[in-house]
Amino acid sequence: MSSPTPAAPAAQPRKAALAAWIGSALEYYDFFIYGTAAALVFNKIFFPAQSPATGTLLALATFGVGYVARPVGAFVLGHIGDKFGRKRVLVFTVLLMGAATFLVGCLPSYGSIGVAAPILLVSLRLLQGLSAGGEQAGANSMSLEHAPANRRAYYTSYTLSGTQFGQILATAIFLPIAVLPEESLLTWGWRVPFWLSAIVVVVGLLIRRTLEETPVFEQERDRHEVAKAPLAVLFRDHWTSVLRVVVASTIATVSTIFTVYALSFAVNVEGLSRSAMLWVGVLANVAALVALPLFGRLADRIGRKPVFIGGSLGCGVMMFAYLGSISIGNYVLIFLVGILMFGIVHSATGGVWPAFYGEMFPARVRLSGMAIGTQIGFAVAGFAPSIAAGLAGPEGADWLPVAWFVAAVCVLNIIAVATGRDYYRTPTERLGERPARPEQQATAPVSP
């Protein structure tokens, strides 16, 4: 057996976290501009032959299709990441996402080529989903395995912070687009955010090609302990952890309802403007940029479970207030509740789950376990806007069943998290061991 891989330089955790942050921001800019366009214009561009309500439902369903493809991407890219390294996955995902998104902006409308237009749209959305299926798990694995053992939640929280910044970019780009005259918006305006994704490919490649592989993975590779069949090992020895991550990951329903369904709902409320609702998302995500690392620090001190559960419980309650404030068209309440719920309370879950989920698995199946578990859960969340549109009734005005739906999902992920084990004091090289005795756990004080 070869000697252990030397410890990474002190600056390496920061570099890994920064690379994960920037890469995730660019990747999820691409992913979320699709959701914004689906809520605002795709029903008129790709489904104009349908009634307004049906067209909206179909447009939101194409948003959900990307989440269906994500588990497939998780299986494929998870296997590659655990067998050949995290870096290869991160370079590939940014290439695929950027290319697919640029091509969406080049698609002709339904009026030009008929039913081929929505078919091509769905095909490109599937490619986006394949890319996203390995993105967060790869970035989280990279950050977690480079981080000091007592600051794993803090460093991995930057992956989600990058995701939030990607949402800010996506929404901010649409702010001037949304106020264009209807004809300009539906002909060329909506395409501009998609064409800008060409920058993603160049910048993402430059950043991610400079990353170093993680010490934990290199040590396993040097010792010839990398699993020959990661997926077989995962489902043989760690299937309960995969199932727990699947259920816990349905917390993403709060995000998709907030960013997609609520925007579509608000557009149909008399007196509310598209640009004002987009600003709610921008400001909420700005608040999240600050809140996410703070909740990561807190989770390094008191554990992952209490922080996550508190955030999920708060979201389940506050969704009633948020949708209710939209229904009455009260801008003050919309901004106040929206920023508090999504920017602060929801960040308690986002700042914790990258570490919490990753710590359930040993290094040899970490990327696969996180990717498959989260992407199946996210697939459920991806269809939440479509489910919500159905629950809201033919006129789309009955928001109360939607709020109850979100609350029920929050209860399920709270149960999944509460019944799991918190590995926040376990050394990185022993994560995922089962059973782990209390005397094996690290007891070193957490640095401030």
Sequence and secondary structure as in RCSB ss.txt:
>XXXX:A:sequence
MSSPTPAAPAAQPRKAALAAWIGSALEYYDFFIYGTAAALVFNKIFFPAQSPATGTLLALATFGVGYVARPVGAF
VLGHIGDKFGRKRVLVFTVLLMGAATFLVGCLPSYGSIGVAAPILLVSLRLLQGLSAGGEQAGANSMSLEHAPAN
RRAYYTSYTLSGTQFGQILATAIFLPIAVLPEESLLTWGWRVPFWLSAIVVVVGLLIRRTLEETPVFEQERDRHE
VAKAPLAVLFRDHWTSVLRVVVASTIATVSTIFTVYALSFAVNVEGLSRSAMLWVGVLANVAALVALPLFGRLAD
RIGRKPVFIGGSLGCGVMMFAYLGSISIGNYVLIFLVGILMFGIVHSATGGVWPAFYGEMFPARVRLSGMAIGTQ
IGFAVAGFAPSIAAGLAGPEGADWLPVAWFVAAVCVLNIIAVATGRDYYRTPTERLGERPARPEQQATAPVSP
>XXXX:A:secstr
         TTHHHHHHHHHHHHHHHHHHHHHHHHHHHHHTHHHHT TTS HHHHHHHHHHHHHHHHHHHHHHHH
HHHHHHHHH HHHHHHHHHHHHHHHHHHHTT   HHHHTTHHHHHHHHHHHHHHHHHHHHHHHHHHHHHHHS GG
GHHHHHHHHHHHHHHHHHHHHHHHHHHHTS HHHHHHTGGGHHHHTTHHHHHHHHHHHTT    HHHHHHHHTT 
S SSHHHHHHHH HHHHHHHHHHGGGHHHHHIIIIIHHHHHHTSTT  HHHHHHHHHHHHHHHHHHHHHHHHHHH
HH HHHHHHHHHHHHHHHHHHHHHHHHTT HHHHHHHHIIIIIIITHHHHTTHHHHHHTTS GGGHHHHHHHHHH
HHHHHHHTHHHHHHHHTTTTT   HHHHHHHHHHHHHHHHHHHTS   TTS GGGTT SS  GGGS       
